[in-house]
Amino acid sequence: MIAEYHETELGKLVARFGEAVDRYRAGELDAFEVDQVAFQYSRAAKELWKYCNLLQAEIAAAIIREDPPRDWWDRGAPRRHS
């Protein structure tokens, strides 16, 4: 169950990164904007990995069954300092 959840959520993150690359190729984004997306993807994928691999399996499975986290992209957003 955890592996399936991980693959599904990782697929969503990869798709988001892929969309940015496609927009770059279409001239809609510049290289720096794609780099920002790549950075956020990397951070989000790491957070997802930690959730799926470092939590006790029974706890992670119970959370995934009851109320799975859905905001991995947002969790990868760079912290804004005021």
PDB file of N, CA, C and O in Angstrom:
ATOM      1  N   MET A   1       0.819  -1.188   0.000  1.00  0.00           N
ATOM      2  CA  MET A   1       0.000   0.000   0.000  1.00  0.00           C
ATOM      3  C   MET A   1       0.870   1.262   0.000  1.00  0.00           C
ATOM      4  O   MET A   1       0.591   2.213  -0.731  1.00  0.00           O
ATOM      5  N   ILE A   2       1.907   1.267   0.810  1.00  0.00           N
ATOM      6  CA  ILE A   2       2.780   2.436   0.894  1.00  0.00           C
ATOM      7  C   ILE A   2       3.517   2.646  -0.422  1.00  0.00           C
ATOM      8  O   ILE A   2       3.639   3.776  -0.895  1.00  0.00           O
ATOM      9  N   ALA A   3       4.006   1.564  -1.011  1.00  0.00           N
ATOM     10  CA  ALA A   3       4.731   1.676  -2.283  1.00  0.00           C
ATOM     11  C   ALA A   3       3.815   2.204  -3.389  1.00  0.00           C
ATOM     12  O   ALA A   3       4.237   3.019  -4.210  1.00  0.00           O
ATOM     13  N   GLU A   4       2.576   1.745  -3.410  1.00  0.00           N
ATOM     14  CA  GLU A   4       1.619   2.214  -4.420  1.00  0.00           C
ATOM     15  C   GLU A   4       1.322   3.706  -4.229  1.00  0.00           C
ATOM     16  O   GLU A   4       1.279   4.464  -5.198  1.00  0.00           O
ATOM     17  N   TYR A   5       1.122   4.114  -2.988  1.00  0.00           N
ATOM     18  CA  TYR A   5       0.892   5.522  -2.682  1.00  0.00           C
ATOM     19  C   TYR A   5       2.101   6.358  -3.105  1.00  0.00           C
ATOM     20  O   TYR A   5       1.953   7.408  -3.731  1.00  0.00           O
ATOM     21  N   HIS A   6       3.298   5.879  -2.755  1.00  0.00           N
ATOM     22  CA  HIS A   6       4.529   6.592  -3.091  1.00  0.00           C
ATOM     23  C   HIS A   6       4.638   6.766  -4.601  1.00  0.00           C
ATOM     24  O   HIS A   6       4.931   7.860  -5.084  1.00  0.00           O
ATOM     25  N   GLU A   7       4.406   5.699  -5.340  1.00  0.00           N
ATOM     26  CA  GLU A   7       4.517   5.771  -6.803  1.00  0.00           C
ATOM     27  C   GLU A   7       3.483   6.731  -7.395  1.00  0.00           C
ATOM     28  O   GLU A   7       3.795   7.504  -8.301  1.00  0.00           O
ATOM     29  N   THR A   8       2.270   6.678  -6.889  1.00  0.00           N
ATOM     30  CA  THR A   8       1.210   7.561  -7.391  1.00  0.00           C
ATOM     31  C   THR A   8       1.553   9.025  -7.139  1.00  0.00           C
ATOM     32  O   THR A   8       1.464   9.858  -8.042  1.00  0.00           O
ATOM     33  N   GLU A   9       1.947   9.332  -5.901  1.00  0.00           N
ATOM     34  CA  GLU A   9       2.260  10.715  -5.558  1.00  0.00           C
ATOM     35  C   GLU A   9       3.527  11.199  -6.269  1.00  0.00           C
ATOM     36  O   GLU A   9       3.597  12.349  -6.701  1.00  0.00           O
ATOM     37  N   LEU A  10       4.517  10.330  -6.388  1.00  0.00           N
ATOM     38  CA  LEU A  10       5.733  10.699  -7.112  1.00  0.00           C
ATOM     39  C   LEU A  10       5.412  10.965  -8.578  1.00  0.00           C
ATOM     40  O   LEU A  10       5.975  11.878  -9.183  1.00  0.00           O
ATOM     41  N   GLY A  11       4.521  10.180  -9.142  1.00  0.00           N
ATOM     42  CA  GLY A  11       4.095  10.398 -10.526  1.00  0.00           C
ATOM     43  C   GLY A  11       3.481  11.776 -10.727  1.00  0.00           C
ATOM     44  O   GLY A  11       3.697  12.418 -11.756  1.00  0.00           O
ATOM     45  N   LYS A  12       2.717  12.226  -9.741  1.00  0.00           N
ATOM     46  CA  LYS A  12       2.126  13.569  -9.821  1.00  0.00           C
ATOM     47  C   LYS A  12       3.212  14.642  -9.804  1.00  0.00           C
ATOM     48  O   LYS A  12       3.127  15.634 -10.527  1.00  0.00           O
ATOM     49  N   LEU A  13       4.230  14.435  -8.974  1.00  0.00           N
ATOM     50  CA  LEU A  13       5.335  15.400  -8.915  1.00  0.00           C
ATOM     51  C   LEU A  13       6.119  15.407 -10.227  1.00  0.00           C
ATOM     52  O   LEU A  13       6.459  16.471 -10.743  1.00  0.00           O
ATOM     53  N   VAL A  14       6.401  14.233 -10.760  1.00  0.00           N
ATOM     54  CA  VAL A  14       7.136  14.131 -12.035  1.00  0.00           C
ATOM     55  C   VAL A  14       6.346  14.806 -13.151  1.00  0.00           C
ATOM     56  O   VAL A  14       6.922  15.498 -13.990  1.00  0.00           O
ATOM     57  N   ALA A  15       5.035  14.609 -13.164  1.00  0.00           N
ATOM     58  CA  ALA A  15       4.197  15.231 -14.197  1.00  0.00           C
ATOM     59  C   ALA A  15       4.279  16.752 -14.117  1.00  0.00           C
ATOM     60  O   ALA A  15       4.331  17.436 -15.138  1.00  0.00           O
ATOM     61  N   ARG A  16       4.291  17.260 -12.916  1.00  0.00           N
ATOM     62  CA  ARG A  16       4.380  18.708 -12.742  1.00  0.00           C
ATOM     63  C   ARG A  16       5.715  19.242 -13.270  1.00  0.00           C
ATOM     64  O   ARG A  16       5.758  20.282 -13.927  1.00  0.00           O
ATOM     65  N   PHE A  17       6.794  18.529 -12.979  1.00  0.00           N
ATOM     66  CA  PHE A  17       8.094  18.920 -13.500  1.00  0.00           C
ATOM     67  C   PHE A  17       8.105  18.811 -15.031  1.00  0.00           C
ATOM     68  O   PHE A  17       8.633  19.686 -15.717  1.00  0.00           O
ATOM     69  N   GLY A  18       7.526  17.749 -15.549  1.00  0.00           N
ATOM     70  CA  GLY A  18       7.459  17.558 -16.997  1.00  0.00           C
ATOM     71  C   GLY A  18       6.710  18.680 -17.695  1.00  0.00           C
ATOM     72  O   GLY A  18       7.090  19.108 -18.785  1.00  0.00           O
ATOM     73  N   GLU A  19       5.641  19.154 -17.061  1.00  0.00           N
ATOM     74  CA  GLU A  19       4.888  20.280 -17.624  1.00  0.00           C
ATOM     75  C   GLU A  19       5.758  21.524 -17.726  1.00  0.00           C
ATOM     76  O   GLU A  19       5.672  22.270 -18.701  1.00  0.00           O
ATOM     77  N   ALA A  20       6.594  21.745 -16.721  1.00  0.00           N
ATOM     78  CA  ALA A  20       7.486  22.915 -16.755  1.00  0.00           C
ATOM     79  C   ALA A  20       8.496  22.789 -17.890  1.00  0.00           C
ATOM     80  O   ALA A  20       8.776  23.764 -18.587  1.00  0.00           O
ATOM     81  N   VAL A  21       9.041  21.591 -18.075  1.00  0.00           N
ATOM     82  CA  VAL A  21       9.996  21.377 -19.167  1.00  0.00           C
ATOM     83  C   VAL A  21       9.295  21.601 -20.512  1.00  0.00           C
ATOM     84  O   VAL A  21       9.857  22.227 -21.411  1.00  0.00           O
ATOM     85  N   ASP A  22       8.080  21.095 -20.644  1.00  0.00           N
ATOM     86  CA  ASP A  22       7.324  21.309 -21.885  1.00  0.00           C
ATOM     87  C   ASP A  22       7.081  22.802 -22.126  1.00  0.00           C
ATOM     88  O   ASP A  22       7.184  23.276 -23.257  1.00  0.00           O
ATOM     89  N   ARG A  23       6.763  23.532 -21.070  1.00  0.00           N
ATOM     90  CA  ARG A  23       6.537  24.976 -21.216  1.00  0.00           C
ATOM     91  C   ARG A  23       7.829  25.700 -21.583  1.00  0.00           C
ATOM     92  O   ARG A  23       7.799  26.683 -22.323  1.00  0.00           O
ATOM     93  N   TYR A  24       8.952  25.227 -21.075  1.00  0.00           N
ATOM     94  CA  TYR A  24      10.254  25.791 -21.454  1.00  0.00           C
ATOM     95  C   TYR A  24      10.490  25.573 -22.951  1.00  0.00           C
ATOM     96  O   TYR A  24      10.876  26.493 -23.672  1.00  0.00           O
ATOM     97  N   ARG A  25      10.256  24.367 -23.391  1.00  0.00           N
ATOM     98  CA  ARG A  25      10.456  24.036 -24.811  1.00  0.00           C
ATOM     99  C   ARG A  25       9.540  24.843 -25.718  1.00  0.00           C
ATOM    100  O   ARG A  25       9.882  25.129 -26.865  1.00  0.00           O
ATOM    101  N   ALA A  26       8.370  25.210 -25.194  1.00  0.00           N
ATOM    102  CA  ALA A  26       7.420  26.025 -25.967  1.00  0.00           C
ATOM    103  C   ALA A  26       7.719  27.515 -25.856  1.00  0.00           C
ATOM    104  O   ALA A  26       7.029  28.333 -26.465  1.00  0.00           O
ATOM    105  N   GLY A  27       8.744  27.876 -25.084  1.00  0.00           N
ATOM    106  CA  GLY A  27       9.113  29.275 -24.935  1.00  0.00           C
ATOM    107  C   GLY A  27       8.291  30.029 -23.902  1.00  0.00           C
ATOM    108  O   GLY A  27       8.361  31.256 -23.835  1.00  0.00           O
ATOM    109  N   GLU A  28       7.515  29.315 -23.098  1.00  0.00           N
ATOM    110  CA  GLU A  28       6.664  29.955 -22.097  1.00  0.00           C
ATOM    111  C   GLU A  28       7.385  30.218 -20.774  1.00  0.00           C
ATOM    112  O   GLU A  28       6.986  31.106 -20.021  1.00  0.00           O
ATOM    113  N   LEU A  29       8.435  29.461 -20.487  1.00  0.00           N
ATOM    114  CA  LEU A  29       9.240  29.636 -19.279  1.00  0.00           C
ATOM    115  C   LEU A  29      10.697  29.777 -19.675  1.00  0.00           C
ATOM    116  O   LEU A  29      11.128  29.252 -20.702  1.00  0.00           O
ATOM    117  N   ASP A  30      11.453  30.494 -18.848  1.00  0.00           N
ATOM    118  CA  ASP A  30      12.889  30.545 -19.113  1.00  0.00           C
ATOM    119  C   ASP A  30      13.599  29.497 -18.262  1.00  0.00           C
ATOM    120  O   ASP A  30      12.975  28.834 -17.433  1.00  0.00           O
ATOM    121  N   ALA A  31      14.886  29.353 -18.466  1.00  0.00           N
ATOM    122  CA  ALA A  31      15.652  28.321 -17.777  1.00  0.00           C
ATOM    123  C   ALA A  31      15.630  28.497 -16.259  1.00  0.00           C
ATOM    124  O   ALA A  31      15.615  27.512 -15.522  1.00  0.00           O
ATOM    125  N   PHE A  32      15.627  29.740 -15.791  1.00  0.00           N
ATOM    126  CA  PHE A  32      15.606  29.988 -14.353  1.00  0.00           C
ATOM    127  C   PHE A  32      14.277  29.548 -13.733  1.00  0.00           C
ATOM    128  O   PHE A  32      14.249  29.018 -12.622  1.00  0.00           O
ATOM    129  N   GLU A  33      13.188  29.769 -14.451  1.00  0.00           N
ATOM    130  CA  GLU A  33      11.882  29.340 -13.947  1.00  0.00           C
ATOM    131  C   GLU A  33      11.798  27.819 -13.869  1.00  0.00           C
ATOM    132  O   GLU A  33      11.243  27.276 -12.914  1.00  0.00           O
ATOM    133  N   VAL A  34      12.341  27.140 -14.858  1.00  0.00           N
ATOM    134  CA  VAL A  34      12.362  25.669 -14.825  1.00  0.00           C
ATOM    135  C   VAL A  34      13.257  25.180 -13.693  1.00  0.00           C
ATOM    136  O   VAL A  34      12.955  24.181 -13.041  1.00  0.00           O
ATOM    137  N   ASP A  35      14.354  25.883 -13.466  1.00  0.00           N
ATOM    138  CA  ASP A  35      15.240  25.519 -12.365  1.00  0.00           C
ATOM    139  C   ASP A  35      14.509  25.627 -11.027  1.00  0.00           C
ATOM    140  O   ASP A  35      14.695  24.777 -10.157  1.00  0.00           O
ATOM    141  N   GLN A  36      13.692  26.646 -10.853  1.00  0.00           N
ATOM    142  CA  GLN A  36      12.899  26.779  -9.623  1.00  0.00           C
ATOM    143  C   GLN A  36      11.943  25.606  -9.464  1.00  0.00           C
ATOM    144  O   GLN A  36      11.776  25.081  -8.363  1.00  0.00           O
ATOM    145  N   VAL A  37      11.318  25.195 -10.560  1.00  0.00           N
ATOM    146  CA  VAL A  37      10.411  24.049 -10.522  1.00  0.00           C
ATOM    147  C   VAL A  37      11.194  22.777 -10.173  1.00  0.00           C
ATOM    148  O   VAL A  37      10.733  21.952  -9.384  1.00  0.00           O
ATOM    149  N   ALA A  38      12.381  22.630 -10.767  1.00  0.00           N
ATOM    150  CA  ALA A  38      13.208  21.454 -10.477  1.00  0.00           C
ATOM    151  C   ALA A  38      13.596  21.415  -9.002  1.00  0.00           C
ATOM    152  O   ALA A  38      13.604  20.348  -8.388  1.00  0.00           O
ATOM    153  N   PHE A  39      13.914  22.563  -8.440  1.00  0.00           N
ATOM    154  CA  PHE A  39      14.271  22.647  -7.027  1.00  0.00           C
ATOM    155  C   PHE A  39      13.087  22.241  -6.153  1.00  0.00           C
ATOM    156  O   PHE A  39      13.238  21.474  -5.202  1.00  0.00           O
ATOM    157  N   GLN A  40      11.910  22.763  -6.485  1.00  0.00           N
ATOM    158  CA  GLN A  40      10.720  22.430  -5.703  1.00  0.00           C
ATOM    159  C   GLN A  40      10.380  20.951  -5.861  1.00  0.00           C
ATOM    160  O   GLN A  40       9.997  20.297  -4.891  1.00  0.00           O
ATOM    161  N   TYR A  41      10.516  20.421  -7.072  1.00  0.00           N
ATOM    162  CA  TYR A  41      10.285  18.990  -7.290  1.00  0.00           C
ATOM    163  C   TYR A  41      11.211  18.165  -6.397  1.00  0.00           C
ATOM    164  O   TYR A  41      10.769  17.223  -5.738  1.00  0.00           O
ATOM    165  N   SER A  42      12.480  18.517  -6.378  1.00  0.00           N
ATOM    166  CA  SER A  42      13.461  17.768  -5.591  1.00  0.00           C
ATOM    167  C   SER A  42      13.106  17.778  -4.106  1.00  0.00           C
ATOM    168  O   SER A  42      13.155  16.742  -3.443  1.00  0.00           O
ATOM    169  N   ARG A  43      12.756  18.934  -3.598  1.00  0.00           N
ATOM    170  CA  ARG A  43      12.390  19.043  -2.182  1.00  0.00           C
ATOM    171  C   ARG A  43      11.124  18.240  -1.887  1.00  0.00           C
ATOM    172  O   ARG A  43      11.052  17.539  -0.878  1.00  0.00           O
ATOM    173  N   ALA A  44      10.130  18.341  -2.762  1.00  0.00           N
ATOM    174  CA  ALA A  44       8.866  17.627  -2.553  1.00  0.00           C
ATOM    175  C   ALA A  44       9.076  16.118  -2.613  1.00  0.00           C
ATOM    176  O   ALA A  44       8.524  15.378  -1.799  1.00  0.00           O
ATOM    177  N   ALA A  45       9.872  15.663  -3.577  1.00  0.00           N
ATOM    178  CA  ALA A  45      10.142  14.230  -3.697  1.00  0.00           C
ATOM    179  C   ALA A  45      10.878  13.703  -2.471  1.00  0.00           C
ATOM    180  O   ALA A  45      10.626  12.580  -2.033  1.00  0.00           O
ATOM    181  N   LYS A  46      11.779  14.496  -1.916  1.00  0.00           N
ATOM    182  CA  LYS A  46      12.488  14.080  -0.703  1.00  0.00           C
ATOM    183  C   LYS A  46      11.540  13.979   0.480  1.00  0.00           C
ATOM    184  O   LYS A  46      11.633  13.039   1.269  1.00  0.00           O
ATOM    185  N   GLU A  47      10.628  14.939   0.612  1.00  0.00           N
ATOM    186  CA  GLU A  47       9.651  14.894   1.706  1.00  0.00           C
ATOM    187  C   GLU A  47       8.759  13.668   1.570  1.00  0.00           C
ATOM    188  O   GLU A  47       8.479  12.987   2.557  1.00  0.00           O
ATOM    189  N   LEU A  48       8.318  13.391   0.370  1.00  0.00           N
ATOM    190  CA  LEU A  48       7.501  12.205   0.113  1.00  0.00           C
ATOM    191  C   LEU A  48       8.271  10.938   0.456  1.00  0.00           C
ATOM    192  O   LEU A  48       7.732  10.031   1.091  1.00  0.00           O
ATOM    193  N   TRP A  49       9.537  10.875   0.034  1.00  0.00           N
ATOM    194  CA  TRP A  49      10.367   9.705   0.324  1.00  0.00           C
ATOM    195  C   TRP A  49      10.494   9.502   1.829  1.00  0.00           C
ATOM    196  O   TRP A  49      10.347   8.384   2.324  1.00  0.00           O
ATOM    197  N   LYS A  50      10.767  10.582   2.553  1.00  0.00           N
ATOM    198  CA  LYS A  50      10.908  10.473   4.006  1.00  0.00           C
ATOM    199  C   LYS A  50       9.617   9.949   4.632  1.00  0.00           C
ATOM    200  O   LYS A  50       9.654   9.087   5.510  1.00  0.00           O
ATOM    201  N   TYR A  51       8.487  10.468   4.182  1.00  0.00           N
ATOM    202  CA  TYR A  51       7.203  10.029   4.721  1.00  0.00           C
ATOM    203  C   TYR A  51       6.997   8.537   4.489  1.00  0.00           C
ATOM    204  O   TYR A  51       6.586   7.812   5.395  1.00  0.00           O
ATOM    205  N   CYS A  52       7.281   8.088   3.286  1.00  0.00           N
ATOM    206  CA  CYS A  52       7.017   6.692   2.921  1.00  0.00           C
ATOM    207  C   CYS A  52       8.072   5.723   3.448  1.00  0.00           C
ATOM    208  O   CYS A  52       7.798   4.528   3.556  1.00  0.00           O
ATOM    209  N   ASN A  53       9.253   6.197   3.774  1.00  0.00           N
ATOM    210  CA  ASN A  53      10.329   5.291   4.157  1.00  0.00           C
ATOM    211  C   ASN A  53      10.813   5.416   5.595  1.00  0.00           C
ATOM    212  O   ASN A  53      11.432   4.488   6.116  1.00  0.00           O
ATOM    213  N   LEU A  54      10.547   6.532   6.240  1.00  0.00           N
ATOM    214  CA  LEU A  54      11.064   6.710   7.592  1.00  0.00           C
ATOM    215  C   LEU A  54      10.002   6.549   8.674  1.00  0.00           C
ATOM    216  O   LEU A  54      10.328   6.257   9.824  1.00  0.00           O
ATOM    217  N   LEU A  55       8.732   6.739   8.314  1.00  0.00           N
ATOM    218  CA  LEU A  55       7.664   6.507   9.289  1.00  0.00           C
ATOM    219  C   LEU A  55       7.528   5.003   9.503  1.00  0.00           C
ATOM    220  O   LEU A  55       7.815   4.212   8.604  1.00  0.00           O
ATOM    221  N   GLN A  56       7.097   4.622  10.676  1.00  0.00           N
ATOM    222  CA  GLN A  56       6.812   3.210  10.912  1.00  0.00           C
ATOM    223  C   GLN A  56       5.744   2.784   9.904  1.00  0.00           C
ATOM    224  O   GLN A  56       4.752   3.490   9.721  1.00  0.00           O
ATOM    225  N   ALA A  57       5.934   1.655   9.258  1.00  0.00           N
ATOM    226  CA  ALA A  57       5.061   1.214   8.161  1.00  0.00           C
ATOM    227  C   ALA A  57       3.591   1.155   8.569  1.00  0.00           C
ATOM    228  O   ALA A  57       2.723   1.569   7.799  1.00  0.00           O
ATOM    229  N   GLU A  58       3.302   0.653   9.749  1.00  0.00           N
ATOM    230  CA  GLU A  58       1.907   0.535  10.190  1.00  0.00           C
ATOM    231  C   GLU A  58       1.262   1.913  10.345  1.00  0.00           C
ATOM    232  O   GLU A  58       0.089   2.093  10.019  1.00  0.00           O
ATOM    233  N   ILE A  59       2.018   2.866  10.835  1.00  0.00           N
ATOM    234  CA  ILE A  59       1.500   4.229  11.009  1.00  0.00           C
ATOM    235  C   ILE A  59       1.264   4.878   9.651  1.00  0.00           C
ATOM    236  O   ILE A  59       0.209   5.466   9.416  1.00  0.00           O
ATOM    237  N   ALA A  60       2.240   4.772   8.762  1.00  0.00           N
ATOM    238  CA  ALA A  60       2.092   5.349   7.421  1.00  0.00           C
ATOM    239  C   ALA A  60       0.895   4.741   6.696  1.00  0.00           C
ATOM    240  O   ALA A  60       0.117   5.462   6.071  1.00  0.00           O
ATOM    241  N   ALA A  61       0.744   3.421   6.777  1.00  0.00           N
ATOM    242  CA  ALA A  61      -0.372   2.746   6.102  1.00  0.00           C
ATOM    243  C   ALA A  61      -1.712   3.212   6.664  1.00  0.00           C
ATOM    244  O   ALA A  61      -2.659   3.432   5.908  1.00  0.00           O
ATOM    245  N   ALA A  62      -1.796   3.362   7.978  1.00  0.00           N
ATOM    246  CA  ALA A  62      -3.048   3.814   8.592  1.00  0.00           C
ATOM    247  C   ALA A  62      -3.395   5.232   8.144  1.00  0.00           C
ATOM    248  O   ALA A  62      -4.554   5.527   7.853  1.00  0.00           O
ATOM    249  N   ILE A  63      -2.398   6.103   8.089  1.00  0.00           N
ATOM    250  CA  ILE A  63      -2.646   7.477   7.648  1.00  0.00           C
ATOM    251  C   ILE A  63      -3.064   7.501   6.186  1.00  0.00           C
ATOM    252  O   ILE A  63      -3.987   8.226   5.816  1.00  0.00           O
ATOM    253  N   ILE A  64      -2.393   6.717   5.355  1.00  0.00           N
ATOM    254  CA  ILE A  64      -2.728   6.664   3.929  1.00  0.00           C
ATOM    255  C   ILE A  64      -4.159   6.171   3.742  1.00  0.00           C
ATOM    256  O   ILE A  64      -4.889   6.693   2.900  1.00  0.00           O
ATOM    257  N   ARG A  65      -4.560   5.177   4.516  1.00  0.00           N
ATOM    258  CA  ARG A  65      -5.935   4.653   4.421  1.00  0.00           C
ATOM    259  C   ARG A  65      -6.965   5.692   4.857  1.00  0.00           C
ATOM    260  O   ARG A  65      -7.989   5.869   4.196  1.00  0.00           O
ATOM    261  N   GLU A  66      -6.699   6.375   5.960  1.00  0.00           N
ATOM    262  CA  GLU A  66      -7.689   7.267   6.560  1.00  0.00           C
ATOM    263  C   GLU A  66      -7.715   8.665   5.960  1.00  0.00           C
ATOM    264  O   GLU A  66      -8.781   9.174   5.614  1.00  0.00           O
ATOM    265  N   ASP A  67      -6.556   9.284   5.835  1.00  0.00           N
ATOM    266  CA  ASP A  67      -6.505  10.676   5.349  1.00  0.00           C
ATOM    267  C   ASP A  67      -5.112  10.962   4.792  1.00  0.00           C
ATOM    268  O   ASP A  67      -4.299  11.615   5.446  1.00  0.00           O
ATOM    269  N   PRO A  68      -4.839  10.470   3.582  1.00  0.00           N
ATOM    270  CA  PRO A  68      -3.479  10.617   3.053  1.00  0.00           C
ATOM    271  C   PRO A  68      -3.102  12.063   2.763  1.00  0.00           C
ATOM    272  O   PRO A  68      -3.934  12.843   2.301  1.00  0.00           O
ATOM    273  N   PRO A  69      -1.854  12.422   3.033  1.00  0.00           N
ATOM    274  CA  PRO A  69      -1.387  13.764   2.671  1.00  0.00           C
ATOM    275  C   PRO A  69      -1.465  13.956   1.160  1.00  0.00           C
ATOM    276  O   PRO A  69      -1.183  13.033   0.396  1.00  0.00           O
ATOM    277  N   ARG A  70      -1.845  15.147   0.737  1.00  0.00           N
ATOM    278  CA  ARG A  70      -1.997  15.400  -0.696  1.00  0.00           C
ATOM    279  C   ARG A  70      -1.228  16.642  -1.147  1.00  0.00           C
ATOM    280  O   ARG A  70      -1.333  17.040  -2.308  1.00  0.00           O
ATOM    281  N   ASP A  71      -0.489  17.235  -0.286  1.00  0.00           N
ATOM    282  CA  ASP A  71       0.126  18.520  -0.604  1.00  0.00           C
ATOM    283  C   ASP A  71       1.643  18.433  -0.746  1.00  0.00           C
ATOM    284  O   ASP A  71       2.355  19.323  -0.281  1.00  0.00           O
ATOM    285  N   TRP A  72       2.142  17.381  -1.377  1.00  0.00           N
ATOM    286  CA  TRP A  72       3.598  17.201  -1.473  1.00  0.00           C
ATOM    287  C   TRP A  72       4.253  18.333  -2.239  1.00  0.00           C
ATOM    288  O   TRP A  72       5.348  18.762  -1.874  1.00  0.00           O
ATOM    289  N   TRP A  73       3.618  18.834  -3.294  1.00  0.00           N
ATOM    290  CA  TRP A  73       4.209  19.933  -4.061  1.00  0.00           C
ATOM    291  C   TRP A  73       4.398  21.152  -3.161  1.00  0.00           C
ATOM    292  O   TRP A  73       5.449  21.791  -3.180  1.00  0.00           O
ATOM    293  N   ASP A  74       3.383  21.463  -2.386  1.00  0.00           N
ATOM    294  CA  ASP A  74       3.467  22.617  -1.484  1.00  0.00           C
ATOM    295  C   ASP A  74       4.536  22.404  -0.414  1.00  0.00           C
ATOM    296  O   ASP A  74       5.207  23.355  -0.011  1.00  0.00           O
ATOM    297  N   ARG A  75       4.697  21.178   0.043  1.00  0.00           N
ATOM    298  CA  ARG A  75       5.718  20.890   1.048  1.00  0.00           C
ATOM    299  C   ARG A  75       7.131  21.107   0.501  1.00  0.00           C
ATOM    300  O   ARG A  75       8.073  21.315   1.266  1.00  0.00           O
ATOM    301  N   GLY A  76       7.270  21.056  -0.814  1.00  0.00           N
ATOM    302  CA  GLY A  76       8.559  21.272  -1.427  1.00  0.00           C
ATOM    303  C   GLY A  76       8.856  22.716  -1.758  1.00  0.00           C
ATOM    304  O   GLY A  76       9.944  23.034  -2.239  1.00  0.00           O
ATOM    305  N   ALA A  77       7.895  23.600  -1.505  1.00  0.00           N
ATOM    306  CA  ALA A  77       8.083  25.019  -1.822  1.00  0.00           C
ATOM    307  C   ALA A  77       9.200  25.618  -0.973  1.00  0.00           C
ATOM    308  O   ALA A  77       9.298  25.337   0.222  1.00  0.00           O
ATOM    309  N   PRO A  78      10.036  26.441  -1.591  1.00  0.00           N
ATOM    310  CA  PRO A  78      11.090  27.104  -0.806  1.00  0.00           C
ATOM    311  C   PRO A  78      10.477  27.951   0.304  1.00  0.00           C
ATOM    312  O   PRO A  78       9.411  28.543   0.140  1.00  0.00           O
ATOM    313  N   ARG A  79      11.151  27.993   1.398  1.00  0.00           N
ATOM    314  CA  ARG A  79      10.693  28.813   2.526  1.00  0.00           C
ATOM    315  C   ARG A  79      10.924  30.280   2.186  1.00  0.00           C
ATOM    316  O   ARG A  79      11.995  30.651   1.704  1.00  0.00           O
ATOM    317  N   ARG A  80       9.944  31.090   2.433  1.00  0.00           N
ATOM    318  CA  ARG A  80      10.055  32.530   2.187  1.00  0.00           C
ATOM    319  C   ARG A  80      10.411  33.202   3.506  1.00  0.00           C
ATOM    320  O   ARG A  80       9.706  33.045   4.503  1.00  0.00           O
ATOM    321  N   HIS A  81      11.497  33.941   3.505  1.00  0.00           N
ATOM    322  CA  HIS A  81      11.911  34.673   4.699  1.00  0.00           C
ATOM    323  C   HIS A  81      11.366  36.089   4.638  1.00  0.00           C
ATOM    324  O   HIS A  81      11.415  36.734   3.591  1.00  0.00           O
ATOM    325  N   SER A  82      10.851  36.567   5.747  1.00  0.00           N
ATOM    326  CA  SER A  82      10.290  37.927   5.792  1.00  0.00           C
ATOM    327  C   SER A  82      11.343  38.939   6.119  1.00  0.00           C
ATOM    328  O   SER A  82      11.049  40.132   6.198  1.00  0.00           O
TER     329      SER A  82
END
